Amino acid sequence: MFSQTVEYALRAVVYLAQHYDGGPVDSGRIAEATQVPPSYLAKIMQDLARTEILNSKRGVGGGFKLSRSPDDLSILDVVNAVEPLQRISGCPLSLPTHCQRLCPMHERLDEACAQVEATLRQSLIREMMFDPSRPTPLSQD
């Protein structure tokens, strides 16, 4: 359901959330820790910075840092920064009889999208980092 780009973006954000209290983290370190190809990561980081999920700093001591606390950042924020969820607002087939109201098939699909969107909006990055009953993301712990 989610693309590789979304997966990689979430890995990078979780890694930066784990280092939230420190200084900027360089992209090489993020790529290595998250096992994301560096060139692919560069594009993702640009999208995350453009949408103000991250702050970036060039030069010596530069790198990336979350622009806000993991307590204030939802999974939906990250997903929408790299590949916005697409809701169905009109008939994808452009059928004239479906202009006023979606058919049952497209209405059900949009309802499923709405549920996913609501779940991701309510799920904070901080919640993905710590759960004593599960392994720690990006770690052997």
C-alpha positions as CSV (number, residue, x, y, z in Angstrom):
1,M,0.0,0.0,0.0
2,F,2.9,2.4,0.8
3,S,5.7,3.0,-1.7
4,Q,9.4,2.5,-1.1
5,T,9.7,6.3,-1.0
6,V,7.3,6.5,2.0
7,E,9.1,3.7,3.8
8,Y,12.5,5.4,3.3
9,A,11.1,8.8,4.4
10,L,9.7,7.3,7.6
11,R,13.0,5.5,8.3
12,A,14.8,8.9,7.9
13,V,12.4,10.8,10.1
14,V,12.4,8.1,12.8
15,Y,16.2,8.1,12.8
16,L,16.2,11.9,13.1
17,A,13.6,11.7,15.9
18,Q,15.9,9.3,17.8
19,H,18.5,12.0,17.6
20,Y,16.2,14.9,18.1
21,D,18.1,16.4,21.1
22,G,21.4,16.4,19.3
23,G,22.7,18.6,16.5
24,P,22.2,18.1,12.7
25,V,22.9,14.7,11.3
26,D,24.7,14.4,8.0
27,S,23.0,12.5,5.1
28,G,25.7,9.9,4.9
29,R,25.1,8.8,8.5
30,I,21.3,8.8,7.9
31,A,21.7,6.7,4.7
32,E,23.9,4.2,6.4
33,A,21.7,3.8,9.5
34,T,18.5,3.6,7.5
35,Q,19.9,1.5,4.7
36,V,18.6,3.9,2.1
37,P,20.6,4.5,-1.1
38,P,22.3,8.0,-0.6
39,S,21.1,9.4,-4.0
40,Y,17.5,8.3,-3.2
41,L,17.8,9.7,0.3
42,A,18.9,13.1,-1.0
43,K,15.7,13.5,-3.0
44,I,13.5,12.4,-0.1
45,M,15.4,14.8,2.3
46,Q,14.8,17.7,-0.1
47,D,11.0,16.9,-0.1
48,L,11.0,16.7,3.7
49,A,12.9,20.0,4.0
50,R,10.7,21.7,1.4
51,T,7.6,20.8,3.3
52,E,9.3,22.0,6.6
53,I,9.4,18.6,8.2
54,L,13.2,19.0,8.4
55,N,15.6,21.9,8.7
56,S,18.8,21.5,6.7
57,K,22.1,23.2,7.3
58,R,25.0,23.2,4.7
59,G,28.7,23.0,5.4
60,V,30.8,21.8,8.3
61,G,28.6,20.6,11.1
62,G,25.7,20.7,8.8
63,G,23.1,18.1,8.1
64,F,19.4,17.5,8.9
65,K,17.3,18.0,11.9
66,L,13.5,17.7,12.6
67,S,11.9,21.1,12.5
68,R,9.5,20.1,15.3
69,S,9.2,17.6,18.1
70,P,8.4,13.9,17.3
71,D,5.4,14.5,19.6
72,D,4.0,17.1,17.1
73,L,4.8,15.2,13.9
74,S,2.3,12.6,12.5
75,I,3.0,9.8,10.1
76,L,0.5,11.5,7.8
77,D,2.7,14.6,7.8
78,V,5.6,12.5,6.5
79,V,3.6,10.6,4.0
80,N,2.0,13.7,2.5
81,A,5.5,15.4,2.3
82,V,6.7,12.7,-0.1
83,E,3.6,11.1,-1.7
84,P,0.4,12.8,-0.7
85,L,-2.6,10.4,-0.1
86,Q,-5.1,10.7,-3.0
87,R,-8.7,10.8,-2.0
88,I,-11.5,10.2,-4.6
89,S,-13.5,13.4,-4.9
90,G,-15.0,12.7,-8.3
91,C,-15.6,9.8,-10.7
92,P,-12.2,8.7,-11.9
93,L,-13.9,7.6,-15.1
94,S,-15.5,11.0,-15.7
95,L,-18.9,9.4,-16.2
96,P,-21.6,12.1,-16.3
97,T,-24.0,10.1,-14.2
98,H,-21.5,10.0,-11.4
99,C,-20.8,13.7,-11.2
100,Q,-23.0,14.4,-8.2
101,R,-22.3,11.3,-6.2
102,L,-19.6,8.6,-6.3
103,C,-20.7,5.1,-7.3
104,P,-20.6,2.5,-4.5
105,M,-17.3,1.1,-5.6
106,H,-15.5,4.5,-5.5
107,E,-17.3,5.6,-2.4
108,R,-16.0,2.5,-0.6
109,L,-12.5,3.0,-1.8
110,D,-12.6,6.6,-0.6
111,E,-14.0,5.6,2.8
112,A,-11.0,3.2,3.1
113,C,-8.7,6.1,2.2
114,A,-10.3,8.3,4.8
115,Q,-9.8,5.6,7.5
116,V,-6.1,5.2,6.6
117,E,-5.7,9.0,6.6
118,A,-7.3,9.3,10.0
119,T,-5.2,6.6,11.5
120,L,-2.0,8.1,10.1
121,R,-3.0,11.6,11.3
122,Q,-3.5,10.3,14.8
123,S,-0.2,8.3,14.8
124,L,2.7,10.4,16.0
125,I,6.3,9.7,15.2
126,R,7.1,9.5,18.9
127,E,4.7,6.5,19.1
128,M,6.6,4.6,16.5
129,M,9.9,5.0,18.4
130,F,9.0,3.5,21.8
131,D,7.0,0.4,22.5
132,P,8.4,-1.9,25.2
133,S,6.6,-4.9,23.7
134,R,8.3,-4.5,20.3
135,P,11.8,-4.1,18.8
136,T,13.2,-0.6,18.5
137,P,13.0,0.7,14.9
138,L,16.3,0.8,13.0
139,S,18.1,-1.1,15.9
140,Q,18.9,-4.6,16.9
141,D,17.3,-3.9,20.3
